Amino acid sequence: MNDYKNIIKNTEKACALCEKPFSHEEIINIIKGNNDLEKQICILRLEEIHSEQEAHLLIDNLTNQHGIIREAIAFKINEFMQNKNFNTFFQSKKAMDIILDAVIDMNPNICRQIIEILPFIIDKEYIFTSLYSRTMSVINEAKTMNRRNRGYIYSKKIFKLFWYMESIAVLGYFSNTGAIKEIIEQTCHFEDYTIREKCAKIIAHSGREIELSKYKNILLNDENFFVRRMLMPSQAFC
């Protein structure tokens, strides 16, 4: 009964917050606070940012917060990063590092929201270099794990590798051909088909910038339909 009353109370409070007029400064101050309900509503009501400091306030809430806050922040950063009026506020190295942490959030909705904004990052070389390092680290850890001792820890590594490779495909930076080829070579035979599928997606997105026909032919003959489908012309950018 108490839970029901709390739900009603919080719903009424949320409705009141949605209707209450706030100045930009008031919204920013609430986001700086610790009340999750108020923060969530005000994050979603934020219509603009005025400085890099305000952008970093959002970035700082992208990790180490409750799920409702992280998801609201990811949604809002996605919105602002795709807007040329606010995009430049999110281009610092600090912002980039936190964004890379967020692409492997335990909530896939957050991963998707953040990965969508990677093409809007100016310093793609910095992002790719970090993604490459993180990706290879996870690959090496996963491949050296004892098969008998696999379980949650292994699944967690596959989860990270899945989203790192998705990030590489979406980022669209293929200038470091050696690094791209190394990732593809290490994952085109990976036992988990979802990783081979992401390998195929990287190949599909790389276009003609890199000679990858050898690996493309391997994956076009993969036993898994979803891996093969990723290299079909009409599906390459799914």
Buried (B, 14 or more C-beta within 10 A) or exposed (E): EEEEEEEEEEEEBBEEBEEEEBEBEEBBEBBEEEEBBBBBBBBBBBEEBEEBEBBBBBBBBBBEBEEBBBBBBBBBBBBBBEEEEBBEBBBBEEBBBBBBEBBBBEBEEBBBBBBBBBEBBEEBEBBBBBBBEBBBBBBEBBEEEEEEEEEEEBEBBBBBBBBBBBBBBBBBBBEBEEBBBBBBEBBBEBEBBBBBBBBBBBBBBBEEEBEBEEBBEBBBEBEBEBBBBBBEEEBBEE
